[in-house]
Amino acid sequence: MLSGGSDGVIVLYDLENLTRGASYTCKALCSVGRGHPDVHKFSVETVQWYPHDTGMFTSSSFDKTLKIWDTNTLKSADAFHFKGTVYSHHMSPVATNHCLVAVGTKSPKVQLCDLKSGSFSHILQGHRQEVLAVAWSPRHEYVLATGSADGRVKLWDVRRASGCLTTLDQHNGEKSKASSEAANSAHTGRVNGLCYTNDGLHLLTTGTDDRMRLWNSFTGENTLVNYGKVCNESRKGLKFTISCGCDLEFAFVPYGSTIAVYTVFTGELITMLRGHYTAVNCCVFQPSFQELYSGSRDCNILAWIPALREPIPDDVSEKKPVQRSRVYSVQNSGVSTGISWTGIQGSAPIPVTAFWVYEYVQDENMAY
């Protein structure tokens, strides 16, 4: 697992439980520490493994850089420099014909970096304020979603000269008589979170208007699923995640010092995961082991593990509620700013701001 902290440090963990005990601590394998010549100067906002293997990973930071790392040597192989703060970056999980990294910065222009050439490919223009979130479609390698502080979410085809496919409208084209909201706005506040469902058919967005919305990614239609008030006061990107391989799809959203768990297509609030002491910065789901990891300003990484379903006797018609496990612990060096879902806890002197878990073969015996 990759973890980035508010001190600029990047840590790699081995999540395997060698002790086989119910409670265990994941220790760091290696790190890019403060003494490293290529360490980020400020908070790491996003980290991501290269989608096809773990020999390379990327990181972006408030120090206005995107860095490409060689995992074996822990040295920076390349770096892209920007004029403004970098809030988010993402590589396509399905691309075979390009190696573009989409980057959201303080500029309203979305930057595309080409790893093959080591240079900037082109820019996408259309937003009016800073771009806080970017996400490639897991279904189409050339389709990109971006969210901005201007309240808009745009879908792009990076092959097209005009670029923008559509701008999502929370009113589905119908003007609101009761408000003066701008046309084609996805949220009335800053859009700081984007996440596609695993099949790429829907896009979930969050904004500082305390709303979360589900969109049909093909038609751009607001599905009008009601999640209620989703407290969101983050001034930068909000890193939430969606489960994969479950009977139902769940959204895990940082909600103060807790993590709210919603059903994606009905909007039902299932539970609040409690274990952190201060604000949660990031969540990431590991579908291979059906685990969730969360990073917080309390310098902990918590891993949440679902319990296996117990066999239901033939004469019992009602299902027993599934109990989710509590948290254990993982050693970390900084305040967490990015990670995923299980039942392990990690402590660190600096808040965790970003993390990424590499995906393995899925275990079909795990379920919620």
DODO-362855 format. One record per residue (C-alpha): residue number from 0; x, y, z negated; chain. Coordinates in Angstrom, 2 decimals, m for minus. Example, Ala and Ser with C-alpha at 12.3 -4.5 7.8 and 13.67 -1.06 7.14 Angstrom:
# residues 2
GUMAR_bake_east_north_up_kolgu
GUMAR_0_12.30_m4.50_m7.80_A
GUMAR_1_13.67_m1.06_m7.14_A
***
This chain:
# residues 368
GUMAR_bake_east_north_up_kolgu
GUMAR_0_0.00_0.00_0.00_A
GUMAR_1_1.16_3.52_0.84_A
GUMAR_2_0.60_6.27_m1.69_A
GUMAR_3_1.30_9.99_m1.37_A
GUMAR_4_1.48_12.37_m4.31_A
GUMAR_5_1.07_16.06_m4.98_A
GUMAR_6_4.83_16.24_m5.66_A
GUMAR_7_5.57_15.21_m2.04_A
GUMAR_8_6.71_11.72_m3.05_A
GUMAR_9_5.62_8.62_m1.06_A
GUMAR_10_5.51_5.23_m2.81_A
GUMAR_11_5.07_1.72_m1.36_A
GUMAR_12_3.41_m0.99_m3.50_A
GUMAR_13_3.08_m4.74_m3.22_A
GUMAR_14_m0.50_m5.53_m4.24_A
GUMAR_15_m0.06_m9.29_m4.59_A
GUMAR_16_m0.84_m10.59_m8.07_A
GUMAR_17_2.11_m12.91_m8.73_A
GUMAR_18_1.14_m13.40_m12.38_A
GUMAR_19_m2.30_m14.78_m11.43_A
GUMAR_20_m3.61_m13.09_m14.53_A
GUMAR_21_m6.88_m11.18_m14.79_A
GUMAR_22_m4.99_m8.04_m15.82_A
GUMAR_23_m1.76_m7.09_m14.10_A
GUMAR_24_0.37_m4.15_m12.97_A
GUMAR_25_1.46_m3.54_m9.38_A
GUMAR_26_4.98_m2.18_m9.34_A
GUMAR_27_6.49_0.04_m6.68_A
GUMAR_28_8.68_m1.66_m4.07_A
GUMAR_29_10.39_1.53_m2.96_A
GUMAR_30_9.74_5.23_m2.61_A
GUMAR_31_10.70_8.43_m0.83_A
GUMAR_32_11.60_10.32_m4.00_A
GUMAR_33_12.46_13.92_m4.76_A
GUMAR_34_16.13_13.22_m4.12_A
GUMAR_35_15.49_11.90_m0.61_A
GUMAR_36_16.77_14.26_2.12_A
GUMAR_37_13.55_13.93_4.14_A
GUMAR_38_11.02_14.14_1.28_A
GUMAR_39_8.04_16.45_1.76_A
GUMAR_40_8.40_19.77_m0.03_A
GUMAR_41_4.75_20.03_m1.09_A
GUMAR_42_1.71_17.83_m1.60_A
GUMAR_43_1.26_14.86_0.75_A
GUMAR_44_m2.31_15.06_2.06_A
GUMAR_45_m2.50_11.99_4.32_A
GUMAR_46_m0.52_8.79_4.78_A
GUMAR_47_m1.23_6.06_7.34_A
GUMAR_48_0.40_2.84_8.50_A
GUMAR_49_1.02_2.45_12.21_A
GUMAR_50_m2.15_0.52_13.20_A
GUMAR_51_m0.36_m2.43_14.81_A
GUMAR_52_2.33_m3.29_12.25_A
GUMAR_53_3.96_m2.03_9.06_A
GUMAR_54_7.32_m1.17_10.61_A
GUMAR_55_6.30_2.46_10.82_A
GUMAR_56_4.06_4.87_8.93_A
GUMAR_57_3.12_8.54_9.06_A
GUMAR_58_2.63_11.26_6.48_A
GUMAR_59_1.46_14.87_6.57_A
GUMAR_60_1.83_17.56_3.97_A
GUMAR_61_1.10_21.09_2.86_A
GUMAR_62_4.71_21.82_3.89_A
GUMAR_63_3.31_22.14_7.47_A
GUMAR_64_4.85_18.92_8.79_A
GUMAR_65_3.81_15.52_10.12_A
GUMAR_66_6.56_12.94_9.65_A
GUMAR_67_7.09_9.55_11.30_A
GUMAR_68_8.89_7.04_9.06_A
GUMAR_69_10.86_3.84_9.66_A
GUMAR_70_9.62_1.51_6.90_A
GUMAR_71_12.78_m0.62_6.86_A
GUMAR_72_15.20_2.26_6.35_A
GUMAR_73_12.76_4.72_4.70_A
GUMAR_74_14.16_7.44_6.93_A
GUMAR_75_12.26_9.99_8.94_A
GUMAR_76_12.44_8.98_12.61_A
GUMAR_77_10.70_12.12_13.86_A
GUMAR_78_8.88_15.18_12.58_A
GUMAR_79_6.32_17.60_14.01_A
GUMAR_80_6.22_21.14_12.66_A
GUMAR_81_3.12_23.34_12.56_A
GUMAR_82_2.49_27.01_11.88_A
GUMAR_83_m0.16_26.37_9.22_A
GUMAR_84_m0.96_23.97_6.39_A
GUMAR_85_m1.69_20.40_7.51_A
GUMAR_86_m4.93_19.06_6.00_A
GUMAR_87_m5.38_15.74_7.77_A
GUMAR_88_m4.07_13.46_10.50_A
GUMAR_89_m5.19_10.18_12.04_A
GUMAR_90_m4.02_7.56_14.55_A
GUMAR_91_m6.53_5.56_16.54_A
GUMAR_92_m6.98_2.02_15.13_A
GUMAR_93_m7.89_0.62_18.56_A
GUMAR_94_m5.80_2.59_21.08_A
GUMAR_95_m3.76_0.57_23.57_A
GUMAR_96_m3.21_3.24_26.24_A
GUMAR_97_m2.01_6.14_24.11_A
GUMAR_98_m0.09_6.88_20.91_A
GUMAR_99_m1.71_10.19_20.01_A
GUMAR_100_m1.93_11.48_16.45_A
GUMAR_101_m4.75_13.97_15.86_A
GUMAR_102_m3.83_16.67_13.34_A
GUMAR_103_m6.10_19.15_11.54_A
GUMAR_104_m4.40_22.28_10.28_A
GUMAR_105_m5.17_25.80_9.08_A
GUMAR_106_m5.52_26.72_12.73_A
GUMAR_107_m8.94_26.22_14.38_A
GUMAR_108_m7.15_24.31_17.15_A
GUMAR_109_m6.87_20.51_16.86_A
GUMAR_110_m3.31_19.41_17.67_A
GUMAR_111_m2.53_16.11_19.42_A
GUMAR_112_0.98_14.72_18.92_A
GUMAR_113_2.35_12.05_21.29_A
GUMAR_114_4.56_9.50_19.50_A
GUMAR_115_5.89_8.17_22.81_A
GUMAR_116_7.32_11.47_23.97_A
GUMAR_117_7.90_12.98_20.52_A
GUMAR_118_6.19_16.20_21.57_A
GUMAR_119_2.82_17.94_21.35_A
GUMAR_120_0.44_16.54_23.97_A
GUMAR_121_m2.30_19.18_24.09_A
GUMAR_122_m4.73_21.07_21.89_A
GUMAR_123_m8.50_20.95_21.51_A
GUMAR_124_m10.18_24.36_21.21_A
GUMAR_125_m13.70_25.00_19.99_A
GUMAR_126_m13.69_25.39_16.21_A
GUMAR_127_m13.68_28.85_14.67_A
GUMAR_128_m11.97_28.09_11.36_A
GUMAR_129_m9.47_25.64_9.91_A
GUMAR_130_m9.87_21.94_10.71_A
GUMAR_131_m10.14_19.94_7.48_A
GUMAR_132_m10.85_16.41_8.76_A
GUMAR_133_m10.13_14.31_11.86_A
GUMAR_134_m11.11_10.72_12.69_A
GUMAR_135_m10.71_8.59_15.83_A
GUMAR_136_m13.58_6.34_16.82_A
GUMAR_137_m12.97_2.63_16.02_A
GUMAR_138_m14.99_1.82_19.17_A
GUMAR_139_m13.59_4.10_21.88_A
GUMAR_140_m9.90_4.94_21.87_A
GUMAR_141_m10.29_8.37_23.50_A
GUMAR_142_m13.13_9.65_21.30_A
GUMAR_143_m12.21_11.88_18.34_A
GUMAR_144_m14.37_13.49_15.64_A
GUMAR_145_m13.30_16.70_13.88_A
GUMAR_146_m14.77_18.65_10.97_A
GUMAR_147_m14.07_22.29_10.22_A
GUMAR_148_m14.58_25.00_7.64_A
GUMAR_149_m16.94_26.62_10.17_A
GUMAR_150_m19.54_23.98_9.23_A
GUMAR_151_m19.31_22.22_12.58_A
GUMAR_152_m18.51_18.64_13.55_A
GUMAR_153_m17.37_18.10_17.12_A
GUMAR_154_m16.93_14.93_19.14_A
GUMAR_155_m14.21_15.02_21.80_A
GUMAR_156_m13.09_12.93_24.75_A
GUMAR_157_m9.41_13.80_24.87_A
GUMAR_158_m9.21_12.85_28.58_A
GUMAR_159_m11.64_15.59_29.63_A
GUMAR_160_m10.49_19.06_30.58_A
GUMAR_161_m13.28_20.66_28.57_A
GUMAR_162_m12.67_18.17_25.76_A
GUMAR_163_m15.79_18.60_23.65_A
GUMAR_164_m18.53_16.05_24.22_A
GUMAR_165_m21.02_17.49_21.73_A
GUMAR_166_m21.40_19.57_18.58_A
GUMAR_167_m23.54_17.89_15.94_A
GUMAR_168_m26.66_19.77_14.86_A
GUMAR_169_m28.26_19.03_11.48_A
GUMAR_170_m31.65_20.16_12.86_A
GUMAR_171_m31.42_17.96_15.99_A
GUMAR_172_m32.00_20.96_18.22_A
GUMAR_173_m34.97_22.33_16.29_A
GUMAR_174_m34.42_25.79_14.85_A
GUMAR_175_m35.09_26.16_11.14_A
GUMAR_176_m37.66_28.89_10.52_A
GUMAR_177_m36.87_29.01_6.81_A
GUMAR_178_m33.18_29.78_7.14_A
GUMAR_179_m30.67_31.73_9.16_A
GUMAR_180_m28.30_28.80_9.60_A
GUMAR_181_m26.17_28.96_12.72_A
GUMAR_182_m27.16_26.74_15.61_A
GUMAR_183_m25.29_23.46_16.04_A
GUMAR_184_m23.97_23.35_12.50_A
GUMAR_185_m23.60_19.95_10.83_A
GUMAR_186_m23.44_21.47_7.33_A
GUMAR_187_m24.12_24.88_5.81_A
GUMAR_188_m20.77_24.67_4.03_A
GUMAR_189_m17.26_23.57_4.96_A
GUMAR_190_m17.07_20.11_6.55_A
GUMAR_191_m14.24_18.38_4.74_A
GUMAR_192_m14.88_14.65_5.18_A
GUMAR_193_m15.43_12.29_8.14_A
GUMAR_194_m15.68_8.50_8.25_A
GUMAR_195_m16.91_6.17_10.99_A
GUMAR_196_m18.75_2.96_10.21_A
GUMAR_197_m16.72_m0.13_11.10_A
GUMAR_198_m18.57_m0.67_14.40_A
GUMAR_199_m18.15_2.97_15.40_A
GUMAR_200_m21.88_3.41_16.02_A
GUMAR_201_m22.39_5.93_13.21_A
GUMAR_202_m20.42_8.77_11.67_A
GUMAR_203_m20.73_9.88_8.04_A
GUMAR_204_m19.85_13.48_7.14_A
GUMAR_205_m19.57_15.44_3.89_A
GUMAR_206_m19.64_19.18_3.27_A
GUMAR_207_m19.36_21.73_0.51_A
GUMAR_208_m23.13_22.26_0.81_A
GUMAR_209_m23.30_19.14_m1.43_A
GUMAR_210_m24.78_17.08_1.37_A
GUMAR_211_m23.73_13.90_3.13_A
GUMAR_212_m25.17_13.15_6.57_A
GUMAR_213_m25.25_10.09_8.82_A
GUMAR_214_m25.08_10.62_12.58_A
GUMAR_215_m25.61_8.42_15.61_A
GUMAR_216_m22.18_8.71_17.23_A
GUMAR_217_m23.54_8.13_20.76_A
GUMAR_218_m26.53_10.51_20.80_A
GUMAR_219_m25.22_12.93_18.17_A
GUMAR_220_m28.56_12.69_16.37_A
GUMAR_221_m28.89_13.34_12.65_A
GUMAR_222_m30.47_10.13_11.28_A
GUMAR_223_m31.94_12.15_8.38_A
GUMAR_224_m30.88_9.60_5.74_A
GUMAR_225_m31.30_11.30_2.34_A
GUMAR_226_m28.37_10.75_m0.06_A
GUMAR_227_m29.50_13.44_m2.47_A
GUMAR_228_m27.02_15.91_m3.89_A
GUMAR_229_m23.42_14.79_m3.30_A
GUMAR_230_m21.29_17.12_m5.40_A
GUMAR_231_m18.37_18.38_m3.31_A
GUMAR_232_m16.24_21.30_m4.44_A
GUMAR_233_m13.02_20.30_m2.67_A
GUMAR_234_m11.28_23.16_m0.88_A
GUMAR_235_m9.35_20.70_1.30_A
GUMAR_236_m10.13_17.33_2.90_A
GUMAR_237_m12.32_14.86_0.99_A
GUMAR_238_m11.11_11.30_1.60_A
GUMAR_239_m13.99_8.88_1.23_A
GUMAR_240_m14.43_5.43_2.75_A
GUMAR_241_m16.98_2.88_4.00_A
GUMAR_242_m16.93_m0.84_3.23_A
GUMAR_243_m16.47_m3.50_5.87_A
GUMAR_244_m17.55_m7.15_5.95_A
GUMAR_245_m20.34_m6.81_3.36_A
GUMAR_246_m24.00_m7.77_3.68_A
GUMAR_247_m24.73_m4.05_3.37_A
GUMAR_248_m22.37_m1.22_4.21_A
GUMAR_249_m21.46_0.98_1.24_A
GUMAR_250_m19.98_4.47_1.15_A
GUMAR_251_m17.53_5.20_m1.68_A
GUMAR_252_m17.38_8.94_m2.28_A
GUMAR_253_m15.25_10.84_m4.84_A
GUMAR_254_m17.70_12.56_m7.19_A
GUMAR_255_m15.84_14.50_m9.88_A
GUMAR_256_m14.02_11.98_m12.08_A
GUMAR_257_m16.23_9.14_m10.77_A
GUMAR_258_m16.82_7.37_m7.46_A
GUMAR_259_m20.39_7.33_m6.16_A
GUMAR_260_m21.43_4.17_m4.29_A
GUMAR_261_m24.21_4.64_m1.71_A
GUMAR_262_m25.83_2.30_0.79_A
GUMAR_263_m24.97_3.85_4.13_A
GUMAR_264_m28.25_3.35_5.98_A
GUMAR_265_m30.77_3.91_3.18_A
GUMAR_266_m28.98_6.55_1.10_A
GUMAR_267_m29.58_4.72_m2.19_A
GUMAR_268_m27.16_5.51_m5.00_A
GUMAR_269_m26.12_2.05_m6.23_A
GUMAR_270_m23.75_2.94_m9.05_A
GUMAR_271_m21.05_5.32_m10.28_A
GUMAR_272_m17.61_3.78_m10.78_A
GUMAR_273_m16.08_5.23_m13.94_A
GUMAR_274_m12.45_4.83_m14.95_A
GUMAR_275_m10.58_7.99_m14.00_A
GUMAR_276_m10.17_10.86_m16.45_A
GUMAR_277_m10.04_13.75_m13.97_A
GUMAR_278_m11.13_14.50_m10.40_A
GUMAR_279_m10.78_11.68_m7.86_A
GUMAR_280_m8.91_12.81_m4.73_A
GUMAR_281_m9.20_9.83_m2.42_A
GUMAR_282_m10.64_6.36_m1.78_A
GUMAR_283_m9.72_3.64_0.69_A
GUMAR_284_m11.29_0.23_1.28_A
GUMAR_285_m9.28_m2.94_1.95_A
GUMAR_286_m11.60_m5.27_3.93_A
GUMAR_287_m9.28_m8.28_3.84_A
GUMAR_288_m9.71_m8.65_0.07_A
GUMAR_289_m12.89_m6.59_m0.28_A
GUMAR_290_m11.12_m4.18_m2.61_A
GUMAR_291_m11.36_m0.45_m3.21_A
GUMAR_292_m8.50_1.79_m4.36_A
GUMAR_293_m8.94_5.28_m5.77_A
GUMAR_294_m6.41_8.00_m6.56_A
GUMAR_295_m6.91_10.85_m8.99_A
GUMAR_296_m5.40_13.94_m10.56_A
GUMAR_297_m4.94_11.86_m13.72_A
GUMAR_298_m1.94_10.27_m11.95_A
GUMAR_299_m3.64_6.87_m11.78_A
GUMAR_300_m4.41_4.55_m8.90_A
GUMAR_301_m7.33_2.32_m9.82_A
GUMAR_302_m8.18_m0.86_m7.97_A
GUMAR_303_m11.76_m2.08_m8.07_A
GUMAR_304_m12.56_m5.73_m7.38_A
GUMAR_305_m16.02_m7.09_m6.58_A
GUMAR_306_m17.18_m10.18_m8.48_A
GUMAR_307_m17.95_m13.35_m6.55_A
GUMAR_308_m21.63_m14.13_m6.28_A
GUMAR_309_m22.81_m16.92_m8.52_A
GUMAR_310_m24.85_m19.72_m6.90_A
GUMAR_311_m28.57_m19.12_m7.31_A
GUMAR_312_m30.58_m22.15_m8.52_A
GUMAR_313_m33.33_m23.28_m6.17_A
GUMAR_314_m36.02_m22.64_m8.77_A
GUMAR_315_m34.98_m19.02_m9.34_A
GUMAR_316_m36.50_m16.56_m6.90_A
GUMAR_317_m34.86_m13.40_m8.17_A
GUMAR_318_m31.21_m12.72_m7.55_A
GUMAR_319_m28.99_m12.00_m10.53_A
GUMAR_320_m27.30_m8.61_m10.45_A
GUMAR_321_m23.69_m8.74_m9.32_A
GUMAR_322_m21.30_m7.39_m11.95_A
GUMAR_323_m18.30_m5.42_m10.75_A
GUMAR_324_m15.01_m5.69_m12.55_A
GUMAR_325_m13.40_m2.94_m14.56_A
GUMAR_326_m10.04_m1.38_m13.88_A
GUMAR_327_m6.49_m2.62_m14.50_A
GUMAR_328_m3.29_m0.66_m13.71_A
GUMAR_329_m0.58_0.22_m11.09_A
GUMAR_330_2.63_2.20_m11.68_A
GUMAR_331_2.89_5.37_m9.57_A
GUMAR_332_5.16_8.41_m9.56_A
GUMAR_333_2.78_11.26_m8.82_A
GUMAR_334_m0.77_12.64_m8.75_A
GUMAR_335_m2.58_10.48_m6.21_A
GUMAR_336_m3.95_12.15_m3.10_A
GUMAR_337_m4.78_9.07_m1.01_A
GUMAR_338_m5.56_5.20_m1.30_A
GUMAR_339_m8.44_2.09_m1.34_A
GUMAR_340_m11.04_m0.33_m3.63_A
GUMAR_341_m10.22_m3.25_m6.32_A
GUMAR_342_m9.78_m3.51_m10.18_A
GUMAR_343_m6.22_m2.41_m10.91_A
GUMAR_344_m5.05_0.82_m12.46_A
GUMAR_345_m1.93_2.84_m11.67_A
GUMAR_346_m0.40_5.57_m13.80_A
GUMAR_347_1.78_8.38_m12.50_A
GUMAR_348_3.17_11.72_m13.71_A
GUMAR_349_1.99_13.44_m10.49_A
GUMAR_350_m1.56_13.26_m9.03_A
GUMAR_351_m2.10_10.89_m6.11_A
GUMAR_352_m3.30_12.77_m3.03_A
GUMAR_353_m3.32_10.15_m0.25_A
GUMAR_354_m2.89_6.47_0.38_A
GUMAR_355_m3.39_3.71_2.97_A
GUMAR_356_m3.68_m0.07_2.64_A
GUMAR_357_m2.64_m2.32_5.51_A
GUMAR_358_m5.37_m4.77_6.56_A
GUMAR_359_m4.93_m8.54_6.52_A
GUMAR_360_m7.18_m11.45_7.51_A
GUMAR_361_m10.54_m11.15_5.77_A
GUMAR_362_m11.61_m13.57_3.04_A
GUMAR_363_m15.21_m14.47_3.80_A
GUMAR_364_m15.82_m15.79_0.27_A
GUMAR_365_m15.83_m12.28_m1.20_A
GUMAR_366_m19.16_m10.47_m1.31_A
GUMAR_367_m21.06_m7.83_m3.28_A
***
